[in-house]
Amino acid sequence: MIRYLFRYFYAFSSTKIDALNYKESIDYVVQQKISLIRWGDGETCILEGQDIEYQASTSELRQKMTDIVNTYNQRGPEGAGYLLAMPLKYLFMDGWELLRKRIWINCWVNTRYIFKCIFNQKNIYGDSAIFCSGINNYYSKIWEDAEYIVFVHCDIKFHRQFVKTYNKESYFVQIPPRDSFSVHEKIEQDIIAVFEKNNLDIKKTRILISAGPAAKVITYELAQKGYICIDTGHCWDDPPLSKDQLWIKANTA
C-alpha cells in the first residue's frame, strides 16, 4: 500500500510530452511507413512481473518489453522503426482527476509512474486509443494503400470479416488464444514464410497483429528486419469505445 501511494504521488502531476492525437498518430504511421506498438496497462503488468488474463509474465518477456522501451528511448520512432503509442488520456490527467474513478487508479497509477521513470520524455509518442469503435473509417487509412495484408489472430472469423469489409488480398496466420509469447519465434517464422511463399513486397504489405503483449515483441523484432507491423489489439473482437460513444453512453438512459 505504501509503495502504491508513493507511486501515485510521484506521478501526481500530468505528463508533459510531445504527443500525437489518434488522427495524427495514424497519419504519422502512414506517412513514415513505420510500425506501431501500443502500450497499455497489460504491458505495465507484464513489465512488473504480473500475469494478465491471456499472457503469463516471464523473465524473457519482461526483458523484451524493456528492450522495446530502451530502443525507443535511444533511437526515437524513425530510428527504431516503430511509433510507440501510450495511453495519453491517463498520462495527461493530474492526480485529482485520476481520483474520480477507482478503476482509473487501479489501472493507471503504475503506468504513469513507470512512464516518468524509464521512458524518454523528449521523444514523440502516439496515442494508443487508435482502434476505438466508431473511428474505423479513419484508422483504416493504415492499410488503405497496402496491396497485401498478413492478418495475425487466434480466430479466423475476424480475418474473414476483415476481407469482406476491406476487400484486400489477405493471408491468415493462426496464433494461440493465450500465452502467444511462448511461441512468438514460430509466429514470426510463419509470417515470414507467408512473404516468401507468396513473394510479397515488404513495403507494400501490412502485418496486422492481435496477440496481446506478444504482438509488441513480434512487431519490435520484425520491424528491425524492415517489415511494417501494426499492433491492433482488440480492434476486431472487442474494440474500446471512442470519446463520443462514451459521452453518449454516459448521457443516455
N, C-alpha and C positions, 0 to 999 in steps of 0.2 A: 504493500500500500504506500509506504514512504517513497519507494522508487517511482511508483506511478505518479504521485503528487509532484515529485521533483521534476519529472519529465513534463508534466502539464504546465508548471510554472516556468520551466526553462524555455518552453516553446509557446509561452503565453501570447506574445506579440505576433501579429500576422507576418508572413514571409514576404519579403520584397525581392522579387526576381524578375528577370526578363522572360516573360511568358507569352505564349500564343494562345488565343482562344480556340475553340474547337474548329471553327472555319479556317482560321489562319494555320492551325496545325495540319489540317487536311491539305490545304494549298501548299504548304511547305514540303510535305512528303511527296506530293505530286510533282512539284516544280524541281525539287532537288533529286528526285528519283532515288530516294533512300528508304530504308526500312523503318518500321515503327515498333517500339516496345512500350507497353503501357504498364505503369506501376500502381498497385493498389494496396489495400490492407492485407490481402493474401500474401503478397510478396514480402511485406514487412514481417508478417508472422513467420514465414519461412526463414527469412534472414535471421530472425531472433530465436530460431530453434523450435518453433511451434508448428505442429502439424495442422493442416486445414482439411476440410471435408474430403477433398479429392486428390490431395497430394501430401505425402509424408515429407517432413524436413529431414534431410540428411546432410552430413558434413560436406559431401561433394556438391550438392545443390546449393548450400549456403555459400560455398566458395565461388560457384558460377555466378550467383547473384552479386557477390562482391566484385567479381571481375567486370560485370556489366556496368556497375556504378563507377569503378576505378577507370575503366577505359573511357567512359563518357566524361568523367572529370578531367582527364588528361587531354582528350582529343576534341571534345565537342561533337555536335551532330554530324558534320560533314566528314571530319576525320575518322569518327567511329563507324560511320556508315548507317547510323540509325538515329532517329529522333526519340528521345526519352520523354514520355508523356506522364505527367504526375496528376494527382487528384487536386487540381488547383483550387476548387471551391473550398476545400477543407484546409489547405495550406494558407489561403488568404484570410480566413476567419481569424479574429482575435479570440483570446481565451474566453471572454464574456459571451460572445456569440456561440462558441462551441458548447457552452453550458446549457443552451436552450433545449437540447435533446440528448438524453442519456446515450442513445446509440451512437451519436457523433463522438462522444467522449470515449466510449468503449472501442470504437473502430479506428479513430484517427489520432489520438494522442501520441502513440508510438511512432506513427509515420511522420508526424510533424517534428518530433524530436530527432529521429534519425536523419531527416532531410536537413535539419540545421547543423547536424554533427558531421555527416560524412559526404554530403553532396556538394559539388562545386556551385556556390551561389552565383558565380559570374557567368555560368553557361546559360544558354537559351533552353527552355523546356516547353513541351507541348501540353495539351490538356487531355487527360486520359478519358474524359467523358465524350469521346468522339462517336461512339457507336450507340448513342441513345435511340430509343424508339421514337419514330416520328421525324427523324432527320436523315433517313436513308437516301433521299434524293440528293443530299449534299455529300455524304460520306462515300457514296458510290462513285464519286469522281476519282477515288483512289485507284479503281481498276477499270475505269471507263475507257481509257486508251490502250489497255493491255490487250494483246492478241490472244494470250493464253492465261489460264488460271490453274494453279495447283491448290486444291481445296483439302485442308487437313482437319479432320474432325473424327469424333468417335461414332457418329451416326450418319449413315449415307443419305438419310431422308433430307437432311439440310443441304447436302450437295445437290440433290435433285431439285429442291426448291430454288436454290441459287441459279442453277442452269435455266430453269423455267422462267425466273424473274428477269435475268440479265442476258440471257441468250449468248453466253460465252462458251468458247471451246474450253472445257474444263476437265481436269483429271483429279480423281479422288484418292487420297491416301488415308487409310484407316489407322486410328490410334486407339489405345485402351481408354476406357472411361475414367480410370483412376490411375494415379502414380505413373503418368506418362514419362516422367523424367527417368525412371528406371530403364526405359528403352529409347531414350532420346537419340542415341547414336544410330540405332536402327531406323528410327523415323527419318533422320537426316539422310541416311543412305537410301531409303525408299524414295524420298523426294528427289534426290539427285538422279536416281535410276529413272524416274519419270522424264526428267530432262534429257537424259542420254537416249532412252528408248524412242522418244518422240521428236528428238532433235529440236528441242525448244530453245528459243533465243532468251538468254538470261534477262536482257534489258527489256524485252517485250512481254515478260511473264511476271505475274504477281502471285506470290505464295501466301494464301490466307490461312492462318493457323489459329485454331481454338484448342488449346491444350493446357490451360491453367498456367502455373509458373513454368512448366516445361516449355511453353511457347516462347517465353522470354529467352531461354537458353538456346533453343533451336534458331530463333531469329538472330540472336547475337552471333552464333557460330557460323551460320550461313551467310550473314551479312559480311563477315570477314572474307568470304570467298566470292563476293560480288553479287550474290542473289538478293532480290528485293522481297522481303517478307513483311507481312502485316499481322501483328498480334491482335486478332479480332475479338478475343474473349468470348463473352456471352451474346455477341451480336446476333447470332442466328437462333438460339434456343431460348434465351431469357434476357433480352436487352433491357437496360435500365431506362426509366422514363426521362424524357427531356424536361428542361425547366418549365416549359409551357404546359406540358402534361401534368407535372407535379402541381402547378398552380391550379389547374382545372380540377384535379382530384381533391385538393385541399379546400376548394371553394364551392363544391357542389355536393349536395346531399346524396 
